[in-house]
Amino acid sequence: MSTNHCVEEASANNVPRPKRDKSGLVENELYWRDRQKWLEEKGYLLRSRYRPDWKPSWEGTKKMSFQCEDGLLMAPHPILDAVRVSDKKMVAIKAIRKSVHPYEAEIGQYLSSEPLASDRRNHCIPIYDVLQDPYDVDKLLLIMPFLRPYDNPRFQTVGEAVEFFRQVFQGLHFMHENHVAHRDCMSLNIMMDPRPLFPDMYHPRAPNFKFDLSGSAKRYSRTERPTKYYLVDFGLSRRYTADDASPQELPILGGDKTVPEFRGAGYNKTWNPFHTDVYYLGNVIKECFLQKYVGLHFLEDLVGQMVHEDPLQRPTMTTVVARFDEICSVLTSYKLRARLMNRWEDGTTRFLWNIWHMFRTAGYLLRSLPAQPVVDRAEVDTQMTLRMNEV
């Protein structure tokens, strides 16, 4: 597939073509252009497209806009990439309205503060900085790591998926242990650190290509370069006191609209948001893994309990983590190294992928790469050691 085709595909969406002003920017980009100088003074550099003196690089050439780095417009949501001047690290800037999400910054900062920030179980997206919008008293700008959807690129092995489950279970357990309910932990609000997999990073609007669009971005697998997963977006989250063991809240509909207790008359009742969180995360694994891939049957009972119709019958995240560890303790290296196969692969595709996986696995074994790619080697438990000894 050509670079141009992929870039067009990466920029495509199902909304009508956006209107542009005379500078070539679309409406939602004007907000960032108007704050570019101020953000640079704060230590955050936006791409050239958003600078007041920007001139399209493709003008006067035979190139089309989508072939140029500065020709790719931002996605239609209030988050933009930037570079932190102090260390040249790519970050994300999210604009939020305090009147709409009054607790997002507060909860994000709480989860990013010490001693919570240093806890290895913390998988909440760090908030590096909170800036007051200079022109809109109701807006705050949150400075965060630049992340990537958790499933892009796709998982290759059962062990890679198991490590994802471990981290997200651990992360939600950590939030609950610190009396914070996420209330919207659906699939779009789980992301990963792309830097281990993409050491040279990529263009934010063409995530499979180099920043200058000159070719494909260099990339590793999760087994080769383990990565960390994060729970993001605390716009609907709430923090409770330690003595409030069973808080009650009216339903708030997040991205997942399937919550059983919110149906019918239940929408007018109050419910424990911690029970609903368990459903949300269980449903992510059910819909995005168990219904899509084969070979993950060992999680069916646990996930079935997490998505139980009766919220009182769902396990707590403490129980989920304990049950998960127990389940994984008997998984062999052979099982963890198995290819994560899509249910809808045809026979020819499956055969070819299995041949490729055999050679890839042989390479992993020769390099002594573990079957479950844990980020922090200090987190490798006794069971992991046992699995490696089986190889």
N, C-alpha and C positions, 0 to 999 in steps of 0.2 A: 504493500500500500504506500502511495506516495506521501511525502511530507505535506504537500499542499492539501491533499485530500484529508489527511488526519487533522490538520490544523482547522480546516473548515468544519470537520466533524466535531472537534473539541469545542468550537465556538457556537455550534448550532444549539437552538432551543426551540421550544414550541410556542413562544410568545410572538406577537406581531413584531415586525422589524422596527427597532426603536428609532425615534426621531432624533436627528442630530442638529446641533446648533452650527453656526457658521465656522466654528473652530474644528468641527469634525467629531466632537465628543457627543455622547448621548446624555440624556437628562440626568440619569443617576450618577454620571461621572463628573458633572459640574460641581457637585458638593466637594469632591476631593481636589479638583483643580483649584477651587477657591481657598483651600486650606493647605495647599502644597508648601508654600513658603513658611507658614506657621509650623507645620509638622517638621520641616527641615530644621527650623530653629530648635525644636524639641528633640532633635536627634534621629528623625525618621525620614528617609529619602524615598519618595515615590518614583515610579518609573517615569521615563521622559515624557510619556503621553500626557501626564497630568501637570506638567510644568507650564506656566503661563506663556513662555516663549516657544512652545512646542511647534515644530513644523513636521508634517508627515514625511517620513524618510522615503516613501515610495514615490513621492511627487517628482516628476521629471525623469523617472526611470520606467523600465518595462515591467516592473514588479506590480503585483496586486497587493492591496492592504493586508490580506491575510497571510502573505508571504513574509511580512516584516514584523519584528518584535513589537514595535509600537503601533501596529495595526490591529492588535487583538484587544477588544474592549472588555471591560470588567463584567463579571456575572451580575445578573439582576438581583443582587441582595447587598445589604449594607456592610460588606466585608471586603477589604482591599489589602493586597500584599504591599510590603515596603521593606526597605533594608535599614537595619539599625546601624547608624553611622559608626558607633563606638567599636563594633566588632564585625561589621559587614554581614551580620546574620540576617537571614530573611525572617520577617515577622508578619503577623496578620493584624490589621487594625479593624475593629468592629465598632460601628456607631450604634448606640442604643439610646432609647428615650426613657428617662427616669420615670415619667408619668405612666409608661406602659409596662416596664419591667423594673420596678423600684428596688428589687433586692439582688439583681444580677451582679452588679459590681461588688456589692458588700459580701455576698456569698463567695464569689470568685476570689476576692482578696483574702477572706477568711481561710479558704482551703489552700491558698498559696502562702500563708503565713507560717512561721515556725511555732511549734515543732512539727506541724502537720506537713510542711513542704518537704522535710527530710525523711518522712516515713516512706519506706519502699513500697508500701501498699497503696500509696496515693497515686491514683491515675486520673486525677482531675486536671484539666488544662490549666497551666500556670498563668496567672495574670501578672505580666511584667510591670505594667504601669497603667494608671487611669488618668486620662486628661479631660479637663472640662472644655467642651467646645467653645471657642472664643466668640462665636456669633449666635449661638443658640443655647440659652440657659438650661433647656430641658435635655440636652444631649451630652452624653459622655462617650469618650473614645477609649476602648479597652485594647491594650497592646498585649498580644499573645504570641505563642510560637506559631509558625506556619505549618499547618498539618495537612494531611491527605486522607481521603476516604479509606477506612480500614481494610476494604476488600479490593483495592486497586494498587498493584496487580493482584490477581487472584491467588488464593492459597494453593499450594502445590501438594502438601502432604497432610496426613491426619495429625501429625505432631505439630505442624504450624497452626492448625485450627485449635488443637488442644491448648496451646500456649495462649492464643487469643482468648479462649474461654476462661482460662485461669486468670488472666489479667483483668478482664472486665468483671468477672465475679468478685475478684479481690477489690477492684476499684469501687464497685457499688457497695460492697460490704464496708469499706472504709468510710464512705459517705454516711451510711446509716449509723455506723459506730460513733460518728461525730455529729449525729442528730440532724443530718441534712438529707431531705428527700429530693431526688432529682426531678421527678414528676414528668419527664419527657425523654427518658433514656431509650429512645427508639434507634433504628439503625443509622439514620443520618447524623445522630448526635454521638456517634462513636467514631473516632478517627485515629490516625497513627502518625508517628514521627517519621517523615520520609527520608531523613538524612542518611540512616544506615543503608537503605536500599538504593538511594540515589545520591552518591557521594558528591557529585558536582551539581546537584539539584536540577531544576528544569524550569521552563517558562510556566508561570502560574496559570496561564490560560491555555496552554498546550502541554499538559502534564506528562506526555511521553516523549517530549522533544527538548533539546538543549535550549538554553535561554535565548540564543540568537536564531533558533529554528534551523540551524545548519545540519541537523541530523538527529537521530534518536538519542535520548538521554541514556547515559551509562547506568545500568541497574543490576542489582544483585537479588537473590532470593532471600526469603526470611530465614531459611536454614543457614545460608552463608553469612548473613548480617542481621541478627535478631533485632527487632524493633520494639518500641513501646507503644501501647495503645492508650488512648485518652477518652474520658467522658467529657463532652463539651456542652456549651449552651445551658447556662443556669437561669435563663429568663423566667422559667416557671418554677424554679426550685424554691424551697422554703427551709429555714433553719429553725429548730425547736430547742427548747430547754431540756436539760438532762433529765428532769423529773417528769417530763411529758412523755410517758412511755407509749401512749397510743393516741397521737394527735388525730383530729378529725377535720377533713376539709371537703368543701363542695367540689365536684369534679371540674377539672380544667382539661379541655381536650387538646392534647399535643399532636404529634405527628401520627401516632398509632391510635386509630379510632375504634379498635376492636375490644377495648376493656369491658369485660362482662358486667361489672358492677355499675358501669355508667349507662347501661342500656335502659330504655323505658323509664319507669318511675324512679329508677336508681339515680337518674341525673339530678334529681331534686333532693337527694339525701347526702349526708356527709360520710366520708370513707377515710380509712387510714392510708395515707399516701405511700407509706413504706410497703404495704401489701401490693399496691398498684405498681410500684417500681419493680417488684419481683416479677409481676406479670409482664411488664414491658420488656425486661431483659430476656426472660424466658421466651417471649414471642419472637424476639430478634433471632435467637438461635433456632427456634422451630421453623420460622419462615425462610431464613437466609442460609441455613445449613441443613437441618434434618430433612426438609422438603426438597432440597436442591441436590444434596450429595448422598452417596452411599458410603457405608463404612463407619457411620457415627451412631449406630444403634445403641451403644453403651450409655448414651446420654438420654435416651428416650424417656425412661421412667422419671428421671430428675426433672427434665424439662416439662414433662406432663404435669408434674406436681406444681411447678412454677406457674403454669398457665391454667391452673384449676379454676373452674367457674366460680367457686366459693372462695373469696379472698381469705377467709379465716382458715381455709385448708391449705393454703400455700405455705411453704417453709420460709423461715426468715433467711436473710442472706448469710447469717452465721451458720445455719444448717446447710444452706446451699454449698458454701465453701467447704465445709467438713465432708459432705457427701461427695462432692467433686473430687477432693483429694483422695478419698477412699476408692472411688471408681478408677481414678488414674493410677493408683498404686499397683494395679495388676496389669496395666497395659505394657506390652513388651515393646522392645525397640523395633521388632519386625512390624508390629501393628502401627506404631507411630511413623515409621518410614513409608508406609503404604501410600500410594497416590490417592489424593482426594478426588474421586471420580464423580463427574456430573451425571445425574440420573438419566439425562436425555441424550447422552452421547450415542451415536450410532456405532455399529460394530467395527467399522473400518477406523473411525476416529479413535475409538477406545484402544484398538490394537496398536496403532501408531504411537499414541501417547504412552502406552504401557512400555513399548520398546524404548522410547526416549527416557522415560522415568527410570528404567533399569540402568541405563548408562549413567544418568545423573546421580542416582543413588550410589553407584559404585564409586563415583568421584567423591561424593560426600564421605563415604566410608574410608577411602584412602586418605582424606584430609582430617579424619577423626572428628568430623562435625557431629554434634549430638543430635539425636532424633527429635528432641523437643527443644527448639531454639529459644532459650531463656536469655533475656537481656542482661541481667546482673548475675554473674556466675555465683555470687554468694547466695542466691536464692535457690540454687540447685539442691534439692533435698536428697535424702537417702535413696528414694525410689528412682530418681534420675540416675544416680550412680549405678544402681543395680541394672537399669536398662542398658546403660552404656557397656557394662561388663558382659551383657548377653551378646553383643555384636561379634 
